[in-house]
């Protein structure tokens, strides 16, 4: 059965020592035979998992792996799909934006996660934020597409991410430099579960912090979607997060301060992400972006991550002043089309500005020299 508040602490410590045996064995063999680049090219032809997908051009051991990987979560139903689609019908834009900001930066608050990303050069170095965002955007946007959980397209994307995780584990293992006693398994099942918490219940909390109302049914739908993703990332049933949004929130509130810490690696990763945002956006838009991320995470965790304070400081300036500044920012970004609405919570307008900016960033990250397909690594880069 999935994790609960009662067993979570003990189970995640065991999960910290476990990777993904089936994916690890396959990817280790692909690396040893220098087949990774060729398989990455073949990945572009795999658009879904299911009986209609032609796997005949793949190496047989990879095709067998994908056939086994296509099975849905053991407790999955059409009601779960409908619940997930209901959430995205109402909140896809805001949720995707927050996953690409507060979510990605939240993963840097995991010391193991930040160290892993930074030491995996292409994800942690100068090109890291754009590359990671482009590949993550494919997942976030794909989650909200109608029928993606029925036709196997989301399953295919997540399974590719699963194999990327396996490549990181295997390359660290083959390097002989990973400190298993200190860090546990690279991209362990504990890390995967923690990341799912960040991208699910932490995002719901961020939406609440920003004054966005999400119904109980939609909260449940979002957790159903991430339960589905959690499964296709290769997580055994006993370590899957439940579909119950209240239970996952209790788990996360219980564990977050044990897991999130301020570290040099986390500060470095956040700094690179902020630089990436600022380079792509006008000053007003990037200020809105940073302000929204701070409010979503709260000052406690934003300070821990090293997110700078924005001129749009709602708490210090008050609602009216903050709203006025944001309206001017929105007007500058959107060519003067934004208008100040009397009595509107400034977060709502800031979310609109930040969401439009995020759409620009996603488009840039996917189309300008970045590969939106999850890609395995043949070798470890190191930009430390």
C-alpha positions in Angstrom: 0.0 0.0 0.0 1.2 3.6 -0.6 3.0 5.7 2.0 1.3 7.2 5.1 2.3 9.6 7.8 2.8 6.6 10.1 5.3 4.8 8.0 6.9 7.6 5.9 10.0 8.4 8.0 11.1 4.8 8.3 10.3 3.9 4.7 12.1 6.8 3.1 15.3 5.9 4.9 15.1 2.5 3.3 14.2 4.1 0.0 17.4 6.3 0.2 19.5 3.2 -0.5 17.4 2.0 -3.5 17.6 3.0 -7.1 15.6 1.3 -9.9 17.0 -2.2 -10.5 15.3 -2.8 -13.9 16.2 0.5 -15.4 19.6 0.5 -13.8 20.6 -2.8 -15.4 19.4 -1.8 -18.8 21.1 1.7 -18.8 24.3 0.3 -17.3 24.5 -2.0 -20.3 23.7 0.8 -22.8 26.5 2.9 -21.3 29.0 0.1 -21.4 28.2 -0.6 -25.0 28.2 3.2 -25.9 24.6 2.9 -27.2 23.2 5.9 -25.2 23.4 8.5 -28.0 21.8 6.1 -30.5 19.0 5.2 -28.0 18.4 8.9 -27.3 17.8 9.4 -31.0 15.4 6.5 -31.1 13.6 8.0 -28.1 12.3 10.7 -30.4 10.3 8.1 -32.2 8.6 6.8 -29.0 5.6 9.0 -28.4 3.5 6.8 -26.2 3.5 3.5 -24.3 1.0 1.0 -25.3 0.1 -1.7 -27.9 -0.1 0.9 -30.7 3.5 2.0 -30.4 5.9 0.4 -32.8 9.0 -0.7 -30.8 10.5 -2.8 -33.7 13.4 -0.4 -34.3 14.6 -0.5 -30.7 17.2 -2.9 -29.3 15.2 -5.9 -28.0 16.2 -5.4 -24.4 15.0 -1.8 -24.5 11.7 -2.8 -26.2 11.1 -5.5 -23.6 11.7 -2.9 -20.8 9.2 -0.5 -22.3 6.6 -3.2 -22.7 6.9 -4.0 -19.0 6.9 -0.3 -18.1 3.6 0.4 -19.8 1.4 -1.1 -17.1 -0.6 1.5 -15.2 -0.5 1.9 -11.4 -2.2 -1.1 -9.8 -5.0 1.0 -8.3 -5.6 3.3 -11.3 -9.1 4.0 -12.7 -11.0 6.1 -15.2 -12.2 8.2 -12.2 -8.6 9.1 -11.4 -8.0 10.2 -15.0 -11.2 12.4 -14.9 -10.2 13.9 -11.5 -6.7 14.8 -12.9 -8.1 16.3 -16.0 -10.5 18.3 -13.9 -7.6 19.9 -12.1 -5.8 20.8 -15.3 -9.0 22.2 -16.9 -9.1 24.7 -14.1 -5.4 25.3 -13.1 -3.0 24.1 -15.7 -1.4 27.5 -16.4 -0.8 28.5 -12.8 0.3 25.0 -11.8 2.7 24.7 -14.7 4.2 28.1 -14.0 4.7 27.3 -10.3 6.2 23.9 -11.0 8.7 25.5 -13.3 9.6 28.1 -10.6 8.9 27.2 -7.0 8.9 23.5 -7.9 12.3 23.4 -9.6 13.9 25.7 -7.0 12.3 23.7 -4.2 14.2 20.6 -5.4 17.4 22.5 -4.8 16.6 22.7 -1.1 17.2 18.9 -0.9 21.0 18.8 -0.2 21.3 15.4 -2.0 19.2 16.7 -4.9 21.2 19.9 -5.3 24.5 18.1 -5.1 23.4 15.5 -7.7 22.2 18.1 -10.1 25.3 20.2 -9.8 27.6 17.3 -10.1 25.8 16.1 -13.2 27.4 18.9 -15.3 24.9 19.5 -18.1 22.0 19.8 -15.6 23.8 21.7 -13.0 26.2 24.0 -14.9 25.8 27.2 -16.9 23.3 25.6 -19.4 21.6 23.7 -16.6 18.6 25.8 -15.9 17.5 26.1 -19.5 18.1 22.4 -20.2 16.3 21.3 -17.1 13.4 23.6 -17.7 13.0 22.5 -21.3 12.9 18.9 -20.3 10.7 19.5 -17.3 8.3 21.7 -19.3 7.6 18.8 -21.6 6.4 16.8 -18.5 4.4 19.7 -16.9 2.7 20.6 -20.1 2.1 17.0 -21.0 0.3 16.3 -17.7 -2.4 18.8 -18.7 -3.1 17.5 -22.2 -6.5 15.9 -22.6 -6.3 12.0 -22.8 -2.5 12.0 -22.0 -3.1 9.5 -19.2 -5.3 7.4 -21.5 -3.3 7.2 -24.7 0.2 6.5 -23.2 1.8 9.8 -24.2 2.4 10.9 -20.6 3.6 7.5 -19.6 6.2 7.6 -22.4 7.6 11.0 -21.3 7.8 9.9 -17.7 9.5 6.6 -18.6 12.1 8.6 -20.5 12.7 10.6 -17.4 13.0 7.3 -15.4 15.8 6.3 -17.8 17.6 9.6 -17.4 17.6 9.1 -13.6 19.1 5.6 -14.2 21.8 7.1 -16.4 22.7 9.6 -13.6 22.9 6.7 -11.1 25.0 4.5 -13.3 27.5 7.2 -14.3 28.0 8.2 -10.7 28.5 4.6 -9.8 31.0 4.0 -12.6 32.9 7.2 -11.7 33.8 5.8 -8.3 33.5 9.2 -6.8 30.0 9.1 -5.3 29.9 9.0 -1.5 27.3 6.4 -0.8 27.7 6.5 2.9 27.0 10.3 2.9 24.4 10.6 0.1 22.8 7.2 -0.3 21.9 6.1 -3.8 22.1 8.8 -6.5 18.5 9.8 -7.5 17.2 7.3 -5.0 13.6 6.3 -4.4 13.7 8.7 -1.5 14.7 11.6 -3.7 12.1 10.7 -6.3 9.4 10.6 -3.6 10.6 14.0 -2.2 10.6 15.6 -5.6 7.0 14.4 -6.2 6.0 16.0 -2.9 7.6 19.3 -4.1 5.9 19.2 -7.4 2.5 18.2 -6.0 1.5 19.2 -2.5 4.1 22.0 -2.2 2.6 23.5 -5.4 -0.9 23.2 -3.9 0.4 25.1 -0.8 2.0 27.7 -3.0 -1.3 28.2 -4.8 -3.0 28.7 -1.5 -0.2 31.2 -0.4 -1.0 33.1 -3.6 -4.7 33.3 -2.8 -5.7 30.8 -5.6 -8.7 28.7 -4.6 -8.3 25.0 -5.5 -11.4 22.8 -4.7 -11.0 19.6 -2.8 -11.9 17.7 -5.9 -9.2 19.5 -7.9 -6.6 18.9 -5.1 -7.4 15.2 -5.3 -7.1 15.3 -9.1 -3.6 16.9 -8.9 -2.5 14.2 -6.5 -3.9 11.5 -8.8 -1.8 13.0 -11.6 1.4 12.9 -9.5 0.5 9.4 -8.2 0.5 8.3 -11.9 3.8 10.1 -12.6 5.3 8.6 -9.4 4.5 5.1 -10.7 6.0 5.6 -14.2 9.2 7.0 -12.6 9.8 3.4 -11.5 8.7 3.7 -7.9 7.5 0.5 -6.2 4.0 0.4 -5.0 5.0 0.5 -1.3 6.8 3.9 -1.8 4.1 5.5 -4.0 2.6 8.7 -2.6 -1.2 8.2 -2.0 -3.8 10.0 -4.1 -5.3 11.6 -0.9 -4.3 15.2 -1.0 -4.7 15.8 2.8 -2.6 12.7 3.6 0.2 13.8 1.3 0.1 17.3 2.8 0.4 15.9 6.3 3.4 13.7 5.2 5.1 16.7 3.6 4.5 19.1 6.5 5.9 16.4 8.8 9.1 15.8 6.7 9.9 19.0 4.9 12.1 20.6 7.6 14.0 17.4 7.9 14.7 17.4 4.2 15.1 21.0 3.2 18.4 22.7 4.1 20.4 25.7 3.0 23.5 24.5 1.1 26.2 25.9 -1.2 25.0 23.6 -4.0 21.4 24.7 -3.5 22.4 28.4 -3.5 24.5 27.9 -6.6 21.6 26.1 -8.5 19.1 28.8 -7.5 21.6 31.6 -8.5 21.9 30.0 -12.0 18.2 29.7 -12.3 17.6 33.3 -11.4 20.2 34.5 -13.8 18.6 32.4 -16.5 15.2 34.1 -15.8 16.7 37.6 -15.7 18.5 37.1 -19.0 15.3 36.2 -20.8 12.9 38.6 -19.2 12.5 42.4 -18.9 13.3 43.7 -15.4 9.7 44.2 -14.5 8.7 40.7 -15.6 11.5 39.1 -13.8 10.7 41.0 -10.6 7.1 39.7 -10.9 8.5 36.2 -11.4 10.7 36.3 -8.4 8.0 37.9 -6.2 5.6 35.2 -7.0 8.1 32.5 -6.3 8.9 34.0 -2.9 5.3 34.2 -1.9 4.6 30.6 -3.1 7.5 29.2 -1.1 7.2 31.7 1.8 10.1 33.8 2.9 11.5 31.1 5.1 12.2 28.7 2.3 12.9 31.4 -0.3 15.6 32.8 1.9 16.9 29.2 2.4 17.1 28.8 -1.4 18.8 32.2 -1.9 15.9 33.8 -3.9 16.5 37.5 -3.9 13.8 39.9 -2.7 12.0 41.7 -5.5 10.9 45.4 -5.6 7.4 43.9 -5.6 7.4 43.2 -1.9 3.7 42.8 -1.0 4.2 42.4 2.7 6.4 45.5 3.1 4.5 47.8 0.7 0.9 46.7 1.5 -1.7 45.5 -0.8 -2.6 48.8 -2.5 1.0 49.8 -3.1 2.0 46.4 -4.2 -0.9 46.3 -6.6 0.0 49.6 -8.1 3.6 48.6 -8.7 2.5 45.3 -10.2 0.1 47.0 -12.5 2.8 49.2 -13.9 5.0 46.2 -14.3 2.3 44.4 -16.1 1.7 47.3 -18.4 5.4 47.5 -19.2 5.6 43.8 -20.0 2.4 43.6 -22.0 2.8 46.7 -24.0 0.5 48.8 -21.8 -2.5 46.5 -22.1 -2.7 45.7 -18.4 -5.1 47.8 -16.4 -5.3 48.2 -12.7 -8.5 46.7 -11.3 -9.7 48.3 -8.0 -9.9 45.8 -5.1 -8.2 42.9 -6.9 -5.6 41.0 -4.8 -2.2 41.9 -6.3 -1.1 38.3 -6.3 -3.7 37.5 -9.0 -2.3 40.1 -11.3 1.2 39.1 -10.5 0.4 35.5 -11.4 -1.0 36.7 -14.7 2.3 38.6 -15.5 4.4 35.7 -14.3 2.4 33.1 -16.2 2.8 35.0 -19.4 6.5 35.4 -18.7 6.8 31.7 -18.0 5.1 30.9 -21.3 7.8 32.9 -23.0 10.5 31.1 -21.0 9.1 27.7 -21.7 8.9 28.5 -25.4 12.5 29.8 -25.4 13.8 26.8 -23.5 12.1 24.3 -25.8 13.0 26.0 -29.1 16.4 27.7 -28.7 19.1 25.1 -28.7 17.5 23.1 -25.9 16.3 19.5 -26.2 12.8 19.1 -24.8 13.2 15.3 -24.9 14.5 13.7 -21.7 18.0 12.5 -22.7 20.2 10.0 -21.0 23.9 10.8 -20.4 26.8 8.8 -21.9 29.3 10.6 -19.7 29.2 12.8 -16.5 30.0 16.5 -17.0 31.3 18.4 -14.0 31.1 22.1 -13.7 31.9 22.3 -10.0 
